[in-house]
Amino acid sequence: MKRERGFALVITLIVTALLVAVTTEFIRDVYVETSLSHSYADAQQAGLAAASGVDAAVNVLQLALNAQVYSSLKDPWATPQVIEDERSSVTVSITEESGKLDINSIVFPNGMINGDYYGAVRRLMVNLGLSPSLCDAAADWIDQDDSQRAGGAETGYYRTLSNPYGAKNGPFETYEELRMVAGFDEKVLRKLNPYLTVYSEVAGSPFSRVNINTAPAEVLASLDPGMSGDLAARIVAYRSKTPFRNPAEITGIAGLETVGMALQGKVTVKGTVFRIQSRAQVRDTVRIVEAVVRLDGAQPDVLYWREL
């Protein structure tokens, strides 16, 4: 009898343990399913919020550009905006691509080198401590022939790589595409990122002017052989108090009387291309949308869109 009671106790303990295990597994499955459901919903909401942030930024830019004859770093859009509630937030940052040098402008559509622009990009490379041969490599990538420049690289070179491909023989469509070009490794790309763009000021234009109200000093210093770091610093100091409303105003800065005249036609005071980054967070889920838009017409032209 005692043995039977002991056996029954063992069976009871085993059954109890199994029930606990099954219950625990059930609770875990419910928790996982609920968590996955919440995470999916949060991801959807964050994605929509990030995209809405881009739309809002475009509206802000359109209003600002319609209201004045210039765009500058003193404008409200140049300061990141944050919208928060108890469970989510959206942070929107805007930078102007028009304050950078457009690397596509170093080559005319006919494949010939655009001397002035090529010189500016080359000076930028040198001033940043990079090899000026990078300009030749970029020009070879863009032009429509397979004649290799002294410091460049054409299809013949790219075919020798472990993963061979050909030179594009066309303009860059994204900044990331520069990774395909000889010499443009990650370190170079990071260094050039604040100063170089692939987006033209006007759709179809073979030449992009640089906005002197938003261009970094490094870009300003590269615009003309007569420019220097000191003169670029004077431009930055001037615009920090009063944005330029006309490119001719640059000639009124001491030391820029002659160089300022040489820059006429190469610079502008109002940008058309902007990069927008919208970061949305819903609880622990984050979604980021990065877009580049051109605003030179009635409707915005989306040149780039990436979701993370």
C-alpha positions in Angstrom: 0.0 0.0 0.0 2.8 2.4 0.9 4.5 1.5 -2.4 1.3 2.3 -4.3 0.9 5.7 -2.5 4.5 6.5 -3.2 4.1 5.6 -6.9 0.9 7.7 -7.1 2.8 10.7 -5.6 5.5 10.3 -8.2 3.0 10.2 -11.0 1.3 13.3 -9.5 4.6 15.1 -9.4 5.4 14.1 -13.0 2.0 15.2 -14.2 2.2 18.5 -12.3 5.7 19.1 -13.7 4.4 18.4 -17.2 1.4 20.8 -16.7 3.8 23.5 -15.4 6.0 23.0 -18.4 3.1 23.1 -20.9 1.6 26.1 -19.2 5.0 27.9 -19.2 5.5 27.1 -22.9 2.0 28.4 -23.6 2.6 31.6 -21.8 5.9 32.1 -23.5 4.3 31.5 -26.9 1.6 34.0 -26.1 4.2 36.5 -25.0 6.3 36.0 -28.1 3.3 36.3 -30.4 2.1 39.4 -28.6 5.6 40.9 -28.7 5.9 40.2 -32.4 2.6 41.7 -33.0 3.5 44.8 -31.1 6.9 45.0 -32.8 5.3 44.7 -36.2 2.8 47.4 -35.4 5.5 49.7 -34.0 7.6 49.1 -37.1 4.7 50.0 -39.4 3.9 53.2 -37.4 7.6 54.2 -37.2 8.0 53.7 -41.0 4.9 55.8 -41.8 6.0 58.5 -39.3 9.5 58.7 -40.8 8.1 59.0 -44.4 5.7 61.7 -43.1 8.6 63.6 -41.6 10.1 63.8 -45.1 6.8 65.1 -46.5 6.7 67.7 -43.8 10.3 68.8 -44.5 9.5 69.3 -48.2 6.6 71.5 -47.3 8.7 73.6 -44.9 11.4 74.0 -47.6 8.9 75.0 -50.3 7.5 77.7 -48.0 10.9 79.0 -47.1 12.2 79.0 -50.7 9.0 80.8 -51.9 9.3 83.4 -49.2 12.9 84.7 -50.0 15.5 85.0 -52.7 18.2 83.1 -50.8 18.6 80.0 -48.7 21.1 80.0 -45.8 22.2 78.2 -42.7 20.3 80.8 -40.7 17.0 79.6 -42.0 14.7 77.7 -39.7 14.9 74.5 -41.8 18.7 74.3 -41.1 18.0 73.4 -37.4 16.9 69.8 -36.7 13.3 69.6 -35.5 12.0 67.0 -32.9 8.4 66.1 -32.4 7.6 63.9 -29.4 4.8 62.3 -27.5 4.6 59.8 -24.7 5.4 56.8 -26.8 7.1 58.1 -30.0 9.3 60.7 -31.5 10.3 62.0 -35.0 13.5 63.9 -35.6 14.0 65.6 -39.0 17.3 67.1 -40.2 17.8 68.9 -43.5 21.1 69.7 -45.2 21.6 71.5 -48.5 23.4 69.6 -51.3 23.6 72.8 -53.3 26.4 73.9 -51.0 28.6 71.1 -52.3 30.6 70.5 -55.5 28.8 68.4 -58.0 31.3 65.8 -59.2 29.2 65.1 -62.3 30.0 68.6 -63.5 33.7 67.9 -64.0 32.7 66.4 -67.4 30.6 68.0 -70.1 27.9 65.9 -71.7 30.1 65.5 -74.8 32.8 63.9 -72.6 35.2 66.8 -72.6 36.6 68.0 -69.3 34.9 71.0 -67.7 38.1 72.9 -66.8 36.8 75.2 -64.2 34.8 72.6 -62.3 37.4 69.9 -62.7 39.9 72.4 -61.2 37.7 73.1 -58.3 37.2 69.5 -57.4 40.9 68.8 -57.9 41.8 71.7 -55.5 39.3 70.3 -53.0 41.0 66.9 -53.1 44.4 68.5 -52.6 43.2 70.7 -49.8 41.8 67.6 -48.0 45.0 65.7 -48.4 43.7 63.3 -51.0 45.2 62.3 -54.3 44.2 64.6 -57.2 44.2 61.5 -59.4 40.8 60.7 -58.0 39.4 63.4 -60.3 40.8 61.6 -63.3 39.3 58.3 -62.1 35.9 60.0 -61.6 36.1 61.6 -65.1 36.9 58.3 -66.7 33.9 56.7 -65.0 31.6 59.5 -66.3 32.9 60.1 -69.9 31.6 57.9 -72.7 34.9 56.6 -74.1 37.4 54.0 -72.9 40.5 56.3 -73.2 42.2 56.2 -69.8 43.5 59.5 -68.3 47.0 59.6 -66.7 45.7 59.2 -63.2 42.4 57.5 -64.1 40.9 54.1 -64.7 38.7 52.7 -67.5 37.0 49.4 -68.3 40.3 47.8 -69.0 41.3 48.3 -65.3 38.0 47.2 -63.8 38.0 44.0 -65.9 41.1 42.9 -64.0 39.5 43.0 -60.6 38.4 39.8 -58.8 34.8 40.8 -59.5 35.1 42.4 -62.9 32.8 45.1 -64.3 33.0 48.0 -66.7 33.2 51.7 -66.3 29.7 53.3 -66.3 30.3 55.9 -69.0 27.6 58.0 -67.5 27.0 60.3 -64.6 26.8 59.2 -61.0 23.3 58.6 -59.8 24.0 58.3 -56.0 27.0 59.2 -53.8 27.4 55.5 -52.9 28.2 54.7 -56.5 31.6 56.4 -56.1 32.6 53.1 -54.3 32.8 51.6 -57.7 35.6 54.0 -58.9 39.3 53.3 -58.4 40.7 55.0 -55.3 37.4 55.8 -53.7 37.5 53.6 -50.7 35.4 54.1 -47.5 37.9 56.4 -45.9 37.9 58.7 -49.0 34.1 58.7 -49.2 33.7 59.7 -45.6 36.2 62.5 -46.0 34.5 63.9 -49.1 30.9 63.4 -48.0 30.5 66.9 -46.5 31.8 68.6 -49.7 30.8 66.5 -52.7 27.5 65.7 -54.3 26.2 63.9 -57.4 23.1 66.1 -57.8 22.9 68.9 -60.2 21.4 72.3 -59.4 18.9 72.1 -62.2 17.6 68.9 -63.9 19.6 68.2 -67.0 22.1 71.0 -66.4 25.7 70.1 -67.2 27.0 72.6 -64.7 26.0 73.3 -61.0 26.6 76.5 -59.2 27.5 76.4 -55.5 25.5 78.3 -52.9 27.9 80.5 -51.1 25.4 80.8 -48.2 25.7 77.2 -47.3 28.9 75.9 -48.8 31.6 74.8 -46.2 34.8 76.8 -46.1 36.6 73.9 -47.7 34.4 74.1 -50.8 34.6 77.9 -50.9 38.4 77.7 -50.8 38.4 75.4 -53.8 36.2 77.5 -56.1 39.0 79.5 -57.8 42.8 79.4 -57.9 42.7 82.9 -56.4 40.8 81.8 -53.3 42.4 80.9 -50.0 41.5 79.6 -46.7 41.5 83.2 -45.3 39.2 84.5 -48.0 36.8 81.6 -47.5 36.8 82.3 -43.8 35.8 85.9 -44.6 32.8 84.7 -46.6 31.7 82.5 -43.8 32.0 85.3 -41.3 30.0 87.7 -43.5 27.1 85.3 -44.1 26.9 84.4 -40.4 25.6 87.9 -39.8 23.9 88.6 -43.2 23.2 86.0 -45.8 24.0 86.9 -49.3 21.0 88.0 -51.4 22.9 88.4 -54.6 26.2 86.7 -55.8 27.6 90.1 -56.6 27.6 91.0 -52.9 30.7 88.8 -52.5 32.8 91.4 -54.2 32.1 93.8 -51.4 34.2 91.7 -49.0 37.8 92.9 -48.5 40.2 90.9 -50.6 37.5 89.5 -52.8 37.1 92.4 -55.2 38.8 90.5 -58.0 38.2 86.8 -57.1 34.6 87.7 -56.4 34.2 88.8 -60.0 35.8 85.6 -61.3 33.2 83.6 -59.3 30.2 85.3 -60.9 28.3 82.6 -62.8 29.8 79.9 -60.8 28.0 80.6 -57.5 24.5 81.2 -56.4 22.7 82.3 -53.2 19.8 79.9 -53.3 19.9 76.2 -53.2 17.6 73.8 -55.0 18.7 70.3 -53.8 18.3 69.2 -50.2 19.0 66.0 -48.3 16.4 65.1 -45.6 16.8 62.5 -42.9 13.8 61.6 -40.9 14.2 59.3 -37.8 11.1 58.0 -36.2 11.0 55.9 -33.0 8.0 54.1 -31.6 8.9 52.6 -28.2 12.0 50.6 -29.0 11.6 50.4 -32.8 13.4 52.9 -35.0 12.9 53.6 -38.7 14.9 56.1 -40.8 14.1 57.5 -44.2 16.7 59.5 -46.1 15.7 61.4 -49.2 17.2 63.9 -51.6 14.8 66.3 -53.3 15.2 68.9 -56.0 12.9 71.9 -55.5 13.3 74.0 -58.7 9.8 73.6 -60.0 6.2 73.5 -59.0 6.5 69.9 -57.8 9.4 68.3 -55.8 11.6 65.9 -57.7 12.7 63.0 -55.5 16.2 62.0 -56.6 17.0 59.5 -53.8 15.0 57.5 -51.3 16.3 55.0 -48.8 14.6 53.4 -45.8 16.5 51.8 -42.9 
